[in-house]
Amino acid sequence: MILYAKEELIGIDDPMSIATDIQEMRSAIERLKSGALPDEEFRRFRLHRGIYGQRADQQGFNMIRVKVPYGLLSSTQLKQLGDIARTFADGIAHITTRQDIQLHWVKLDDVPHVMEELAKVGLTTREACGNTVRNIVGSPLAGVDSHELFDVTPYARLLAKHLLRNPLNQLLPRKFKISFSGSSDESDGIIPWIHDIGFVAAVESGSGFEGFKTYVGGGLGSQPRVADLLEEFTPAELLVPTAEAILSIFNALGERQNRNKARMKYVLWKLGLDEFRRRVNEERGCILNSGREFTLPEETSENGYLPLESGGIPPSSINPELQRWLETNVVPQKQADYNVVYINPTIGDMTTDQLFALSDLAIRFSNGFVRTTTQQDIVLRWIRQSDLGVLYKELRYVGLHQPGAQSIANVTSCPGADTCNLGITHSRALGTTLTQLFQRNPDWSEVTKDLRIKISGCPNSCGQHHVASLGFYGATKHFNGKEIPSYILMIAGGFNSGRQSFGETVGKIPARRAPEAVSRILQTFLTGRLADENFWRYVERTGVRSIREAVKDLTELNTERVTDDLFVDLGEQDAFKAKTGAGECAV
């Protein structure tokens, strides 16, 4: 059967409320044009409805962020996104590190039309931006992961639906992020310790009841913080009251004057974990004693769409290209003879034709649904062993066949200075360049497959550079009165051997030299590591100084080594000049 066929296509939002949003958007645009609505007031209005303005020199164009709770999309929704991207945007749908879909280059007058088209298939932009609970991310492997304790999908859906349009969620001090993980080893790609609330599946000892380890106060940005463990076990029936209690405390105590200190992590720093925990227990008790009822989601079990067939891929048809794809992009499900297939479009960008093709493939080979990931991938689930060879050929036909999905070749990047007001560098171009580097060197990426590269166009970590093996964020260097587009390089961030760490800074490297820096670091690691020593252990043993030494000459600027191309960003033709505007992460 097809799971969620009725419920999920309706979406988590209320159709009547969406219709009101659309009408209000039309009215606001008209009032803005007539001068009756001030620019700043309109800015706050549109952000709450998921509409970002693009860069100063792109006036009149907007980015629309589509909420995709826990990454679940139907084939119908994929096709509709393709139609919208072709008709109203630039023909590209961008997958974000929060499993959302972003559409760029949408004219302001077209925004209500886009919202209408999204609503037809149960998609909403409401609270995708602004001082709200952003998209709730969840394991893309939920229900099929051999490592998970249970399927977190129903709980993620329950909380996403509960908080959308909730009065508690309309004017928070700052944006707020929540995640759901099925296992504690991050094998599903979800990182609970960088979220304001991270729920990790847990089972109570003795009773076997479902619940969650609850982490609070994590975050990235200029002052990253590892989340604290609030509770070892939060019973499932207390999920909603617990989330409400935490949000209520944040709403009351979060900074409202200085937005740079307005995130949840600063409340934890101020109160300390013990006092924060005491207040959560107190507030949760008040909520439970209020007489309100909290229901658990109905249990569901997901089955494959197609019945199993005997046999697999004929050995004679497995060439080296297909073999590598099978090794890096295919993961067996816990359901025997079914598989998850990872599709890794370069830096999360999918064309209209690719969206149409994937919509069709989800019906033909899967259960009619896909899931986006925080690594900017898309996964097809319930793929029969016997269909893998044919599916690969179909993906190859539309350019979605690249191997390396679960390896260093799968580079993550935010849009950067291409469209974002805060972007300093064109991070998409660096992401594309590094992706191509690994595609040309498949053996190289195989050896370092456990590493990850993440890129942000500014220090704000939309690309999550703090938790990457190799993380880059946009900056500038100055030489002889001119600006050189550059990146701050960080290494050894992420989760390894049960430990959580943010990357350490290596130095500032001109953008054009960044690919060479990656090459040297990997070569230094591969030649200097001990037997069975991974990258994190290598850096711990040798210190960051070994990496700094390997790229030292790339960070230095002198007359002999500064060439004209260093003054031009990757993917660009004109001389670089940093141009940033007012940020719209939350207003």
N, C-alpha and C positions, 0 to 999 in steps of 0.2 A: 504494500500500500504506500501511498505518498503521505508522509507525516506533515502536519501543519497545513495541508492543502487549502482548507477553508480559513482557519484561524490566522495563519501568517499572511495570507494575501490581503486580508483586511488591514493588517498593520497594527501598530501599537497606538496610533492616534485616532481621534474621533473625527469622522468625516465632516460633521457639521462645524466643528471648531476649525478645521482646516479651511472650510469654505469661508468662514468669518475672517480668518487670517488673510486669505487671498483678497477679499473685498477691502479689508483694511489696508493692505499693501497698495492696491490700486488708488485708494483715496489718498494715502500718504504721498504717493508719487505725484499725484495731481496737485496737492497742497504744496509740496516742495517746489514744483515748477512755477506755481503762482506766487511764491514767496510767503505763503501763509504758514509754512512749517520751516523753522530754522534748520540749517544743515546738521547741527549737533544733535538736535532732537530726533531728526530722521535717522541719523547714524545709529543711535541707541535702539530705535525702533526696528530697523532692518537687521541689526546684528542679532537681536533676540529671535529673529525668524530665519537665521542661518545665512544671511546675505552679507558678504564682505565686499568692501570697495577694493579695487586693485590699485596699482601704483599711481603716483601723482601724474605721470605722463600717460596714463591709461584711463583718464577721467571718462565716466560714462559707462565703463565696463565693470562687471562684477564677477566675483567668485561665489557660486552657490554650493553650500555644503549640505549634502543629503545624509540624514541620519540612517545608519544601518546597524541597529542594535545587534550586538554579538555577531555581526558580520553576515547574517543570513539574508540571502537574496533569492528570489524565484526566477525561473527562466523568463516569465512574463515581465518581471521588473528589469531584468537585464536588457531585454529587447527595448523596453520603453526608455531606459537610460541611453541606449544607442540612438533611438529616434530623437531624443531631446538634445543629445550632444551634437548630432548632425544638423538639426534645425536651428538651435538657439546658441550653441557654444562653438568651440573650435574643432569639434569632431573628436575630442579626447575626454575620457573619463579617468580621473586620477584617484587611485586608491590611497588612503592616508594611513598613518601609523595608528589611528584609532578606528580602523575598519570602515570609515566613512567613504563616500564617493564625492569628489569635488568636480564641479564643472566651471571652467573659466571662460572669460571673454563673452559673458552674457550682458546684453544691453539692458539698461535699467527698465525701459519700457517692456522688455520681454520677461522680466522677473515674474510677474503674476501668471503669465502663460506657462512658464516652467513649473511653477508651484501647482498649477492646475493639472498639468500632465503627470507630475509625480503623484498627486493625490489619486489619480485614476487607478493606480496600481498599489495604493496603500503606503506610499512613501511620504515622509514629511521632512521639512527643514527646521521645524520648530525646536528652539533651544539647542541647535547645533553650534551656536556661537554665543557670545555674551556671558554675563555673570550667572551662569546656570550650571546644572549638572550636564556635562557634555555626553557624547555617545558612550553608552556602557559597553565596554569591550568584553568579549568572552571567547573561550577556547574554540578555534575553528574545527577541532577534532572532537568536540563534545558529543558523547553518545557512541563514538566509534574508537576511542583511544584506549589502547591496551594498558596505559599507565593510570588512567583516571579511576577515581573512587566511585563516581557516579556522574550522570549527565547533568551539567549545570545549566543547560539551556532553559528549562522551565523557570528556574529561579532568576536568571538574568532577564528573561522576558517579563516576569512578574514585577521586578523592581523598576525596569525601564518604563513599563506602562504606568506603574503607580506614581512615578516621579514626574512624568511628562505633564505639563500644565498644572502641576501641583502648586498651590499658593506658596509653599515653603521654598520652591525652586524658581521663583520669578525675579528675585532681586538679591542674590547672594553677594557677599563682599567681593568675590572673584570666581573664576571658573572652578569647576569641581569635577574630579575624574574618578570613576569606579571601574573595577575589573572583576571578572569571575574566572577562576582557574579550576580545572578538573583534577590537577595533580600538583604536588609541591616541588617538582623538579624542573619546572618551566619547559618541559618537553612539548607543551602545546603553544609555546611562543608568548604566553601572557606573563608579564612581569609585575606581580602584585606589589612589590616593595617600592615602586615609583608612583603609586597612585594615592590619592587622598583616602580612598578605601579600597583595599584589596581583599576580596573574598576567595579563599582557597578551600576546596572541598575537603571535608573531614567527616569521619564517622565516629560516633561516641563509643568509647570502649564499653563493652558489656551489652548495651542495648542495641547497638548497630544502627541507631537513629542517624539520619543525615543532618549535616550542619556544616559550619565553616570555621576555619581559622580566620580571624578578622584582623587585618593590618590597617593602620591609620597613619596619616601624616607624611606619606612619601611624596616625592616630587623632583623635578629636574630644574631647568632654568639656570640662572646665574648662581644660585645657592642650592645645589641638589641635596636631598635628604633621603636616607633610607627609612622606610616606614617602620613604625613600632608594632609589635604584636599586642593588640588590645585584648584579645581573648583567644585562648587555645581552642575553645569550642563554643560557637554561637549556634544554638539549635535552629533548624530551618524555620520553625514557626516564629522565631524572633528576628528573622532577616529584615523585614520591613520596619518594625519598631526600632531596631538597632540603627539602620541607615537614617531613619528620621531623627533619632536622638543625636547622632553625630552631626547631621546637617543643621539641626536646631542650635547646637552649641557653636558651630562655625558661623551661622547666621548672626548669632548674638555677639560673638567675641571677635570675629574676623575684622581686620583693619579696613576701614572705609575711606580714609583720607589719603594714605600713601599706597597706591596700588602695587608698588614693588614689594610691599610687605603684607599683601592681602591674602596670600594663599593659606590653606589649611595647615601647612607645615609650621608656619610661624605661630599659630595657636598652640601647637604641641611644644614648640621651643619655649613659649612663654609660660605655659601651665605646668609642663612636665607630664610624663605619662601617667603617674599615679593619680594626680589631680584630675587629669582629663578622663581617666577611666572612672573615677568616682562620679564625675558629672554625667558621664554617659549612663551609668547605672541608675542614677537619680532621675534623669530625664526619661529614660526608657520605662522606668517604673510609673512615672506620671502618664506616659502614653498608654501603657497597659491598663492602668486603672481608670482610664477615661471612658471605658465602656465600648470603645471601637472594636470591631472584629477584624481579625487578620486571617485570611484563608491561604492555605498552601496551594500551589499549582497542582493540577491533575497530573498524575504520572503518565508518561507516554513512553513507548518504545519504538524506536525508528527501525524500519525494515528497508531492505533494498527494493528498488523499483522493479528491477528485472530479475527473474528467477535465474538461479545459477545454472551454468552449463558446464559440462565436463571438459577438461582439457585446458591448455593455456596457449602461449605463443609458440608456434612451431620453431624449434631450435634453428632451423635453416634460415629463418627470417630475421634473426637477431644479429644485426650488424653492430660495430663498435659505437656508433652514434646512438642507436636505440638502447644499447646496453648501458651506456652512461646515463641516459635519461631514466631508465628503470632504477638505477642505483641511487640517483639523487632526487628524483621527483615523485617516486612512488613509495608509499608507506602502507604496509598491511594493516587492515583494520582488526579489531579484536573479534569481529565476525569472520569466520573462516572463509577464505576464497574471495573476499571483497577487499578493495583497496581505496586509499585516498590518493588522489593525483594532484600534485602541486603545479600550478601554472604561475610562472614568475615573469610578468611583463616588465620590461626595463623601467626601473624606478617607479613602478606602479601605474604607468600610463597605458590605457587600452583604447584602441581606435574604435570608431563606430562599427566597422566591419568585424572586428574581433569580438565586440559585445554581441552582435547578431549571431556570429558563429558559436560563441560559447552558450548562448541561450538555446540554440538548437542542440548542441552536444549534451547539455544538462538534461534534456528530455530523452535523447536517443540512448545515452549511456549511463545516466545516473537516475536520481529520483526527482528530477525537475528543479533542484535547488543547488546553489553554490554557497560557499562562505568566503568572505574576504579575511585577510589575516593582518596582524600588526606589522608584518614584514612586507606589506604591500603586495602580497600574493593573492591568488584566488585558488580555492581547492574544490575539486569535484570529489564527492564521496560515493560510496557504494558502486565502485567500478569493478566489474567482474574481471577475474584473471584472464578469461578468454577474450576480453575486449581491449586489453591494453595495447596490443599491436595496432589495431585499427584506429583506436583513439589517438595514438601518437601520430599516425599519418594525417588524421584530420587536423590535429593541432599544428602540425608542420605546415600544412597548406595555408594556414592563416597567420603564421609567424608566432605561435604561442608554444613552441616546442622546445625552447631553450632549456638545456639541462642546468644543474647547479642550484636548484631551488633551495635546497637545505644545505647551502655551502657559502663560502666567502664570495662566490660569484653573484650572489643575490644581494646586490647593493641597495640600501635604503636611502632615500633622499626626499627632503621637502621641496616645494616649488621654488623657494629662494627668490632671488631678485628678478626672476622672469615675470612674476605677478605680485609678489607680496611686498607691502609697504616697508616692512622691517628688513627685508632681504638685503644683504650687503653684496654677496657674491651669487653667481648663477650656479647654484648647487646641483641643479638638474644636469647641467653639462658635465660636471665632474662625475656625478653618478653614472651617466651614460658612458663616459670615457673609461671609467674603471670596470664597468660591466663588460665592455668590449675587450678590455685587456685580459680579463679572465676567460672570456669566450675564445680568445686566440691561444690561450695557454691552459687547456682543460686539465692536463696532468698536474700542473702547478696548483690549481685550485682544489684538486682532489686531495693533495697532501695537507692543505690548510683548510679543509672543508668546515671544521668546527668554528672557525673564526667568522666574525661579522663586521661589515663596514657600514657605518651610518653617517649621514652627512646632513648638516643644517646650514642654511645660508646666513645665519646670524647666531648669537649666543643663546637664543631662547629654546633650543633643543626640540623643535618640532620633529626633527629627524632622529631624535633620541641619541645624539652622539655621546652622551655621558656613559651609556651602557653598552658601548661597542668595543670589540677587540681593537679596532682602529676607528676612531671617531674624528670627524672634521667639523669645524664650524667657521663660518665666514668672518673675515677680518680684512684689514688693510695694512700694507707696509708703505713707507714713504722713502723715496730716493730721489735726491736732487730736485725736491719740490714737486714731485709727481707721485701719484698713488699707484701701488701695485696690488691687484686683487690677490688675497692670500687666505690661508686657512690656519687656524690653531689646530694642531694635531694632538689628540689624546689617545692613550693606549691602555689596554688591559682592563676595560670596564666590563661589567656584566656579571653573570652568575656562573661560578665554577667551583666544583667540589664542595658544594653546600655553602659557599661564601658569596656575599653580595659586595660589589665594589663599583665605585665610579672611576672612570679613567683618569690617569695621571697625564699632566701636560708635558709634551715633548718640546714643542716650539712652534714658531710661526713660519709657514712655508708658502712661497708664492704659488698661486693656483696652478700655473703651468708646470710647476715642479712636483705637484702632489702625486701624480701617477708614478714618477720615479721614486718618490719617497716610499710609496707602498711596496714597490719592487724591492727596494733595498732592505726594508724592514723584514719582509718575508724571507729574503735571502739570508739576512743576518740570523734570523731565528732558525732556519732550516740547517744552516751550517754550524750553528753554535749550541744547539740544544743537546741535551743528554738523551739517551735511549728512553723512549716512551714519555718524554717530557713535553707537556702541552705548552701553549703560548703563555698562559697566565703563570705557570710554575717557572717558566724560563725567565720572564720579566721579574718575578719575585726573587729569583736566585741572582741574576746579573744586575738587577736594578735598571731604572729607566735610563741611566747614563749610557748603557750599551746601545740603546736605540737612538739616543741623542747624538752619540758619536757617529752612528751610521749615516745620519742625515744632516750632520752639522754643516757641511758645505752648501746644502740646499737651502738652509735657513739664512745664510750669509749673503749680503749684498756688497758688491764692490764693482768698480768700473770695468774690470776685465770680464766679469761674469754676468753682468746685467745686459741682457739683449732686449731689443725693442718689443719682442713678443710678450715679455713679462708684464708689460703695461696694458695688455689686452686680456680680458677674462676668457676662460674656456667657452667656446661656442659663440663668441662675439667677434666683431670686426673693428669696432671703434675703441679708442683709448678709454681705459677704465676710470670712472669717477664714482665714488660711493655716493649713492642717492637714497636716503631713507626718509620715511615719513612717519606720521603718527601711527602707532600700532593699533590694531583692532582686535587683539586677542581677547580683550574684555574692556568695555567702555561703560 
